[in-house]
Amino acid sequence: MPPHHPKHRRHRAEHFPSSELDRALASVVPDPSDRAFILRCVLEEGPAHHRGASFAILRALSLAIERLGAPSKDLSAIPTTPLAIRLPPHLAQTAEDNVYPIGLPMRALREALGDAELEAAAVDALCDGPAHHALANAMMLWLVEAILSRVETSDEGPAE
Amino acid sequence: MTLGEEIASLRDAFEQGAGELGFADTAWLFVERVAELRGEPGVVALRDLLGQTFPTLHFVASRYLSGGRREPVDVSEVAELLRGTRRVLIVGLEAAHLDALVLALPRETRIGLLTYRLLPVDWDRVLSNHPGRVEAVDLTVFQTWAGARSAILTFTYGRRAERVYVLPAFARISGADVRTQFRDLIGWDVLGGVPAVYPRWLIELPASELTRLVEPAHMEP
């Protein structure tokens, strides 16, 4: 999260503690302001049941990462599908900087689905819908990638 | 012409000023000038005769009469919040605050001004104060300014508990869709309190509609 200035009032209810999720996201989204934007969209926007469900699953995934403990491999080489900011279609093409600062990671998805047609349908479903839904999906998949990476590191054993 | 008639005749001028300079900025301008030319009785007349129509004027005149004076615009907190932002869309108009912001932001940060206002405004005249620096942004295309490095900045006029007073223009553009299209929706309080009279020209919104609210050090309850 960006440094909190005591004079700035942050009003939208922060029902869900976001520090663990912010930490879990840091290796994928290095800029704290970008992480704050993503976490606001996931945890503070959209219907309450979505915010609650997303928080619960994301927190459980970040807990799994903490428990695994092993260092993650560099995730930056994983191919991603960009997540477009939802804009009216006739304005989207003239807007600059119109993707979210997180994309949908494709490595685990490809391995899990193993079929191009199925993969395309899954990407469509994961990216579609309101922003809080698509961003939560992307976060969940990144945490899955981080878990898999740690499992792989752990399986490989200590470097000689 | 009596003092009352003289003050009442300022109504149209105040309205035009409020349109093109902002409610708070114009209120201070009128209060200071009337105080200089007609003394405290002039400010009392300004508050009592025009204050009901222009609540920010009522607030500023009341503050002046109780010893308050205009404070220099402190842009530091807002500039800090906007660090790294590529585009800032300003909603509402307060000339002194806009001037300070334009000076504080780096040249590479684009500044847009939403050209929607309830009062009549000669936008060319307003924009000519910042040639090549502040761009006009029409309500129908303001989302072309959206982005992960974009922010909306609106002026606020006091807060009561968890509700803030804003210009109706902000309500026109701050729906659930827009909240996830801009990184931040920042409120910048330009008044420091809520007018005692009914705040016509303004609307009350939950403060949670803003992601950040910057207030002066001294806020009247």
Interface residues (C-beta under 8 A of the other chain):
Chain A: H5 K7 H8 R9 R10 H11 R12 A13 D31 S33 D34 F37 R40 C41 E45 G46 I85 R86 L87 P88 L91 T94 A95 E96 D97 N98 V99 Y100 P101 P130 A131 H132
Chain B: E77 E80 L81 G84 R86 R87 V141 Q143 T144 W145 A146 G147 A148 R149 S150 E162 A176 D177 R179 T180 Q181 R183 D184 P206 A207 S208 E209 L210 T211 R212 L213 V214 E215 A217
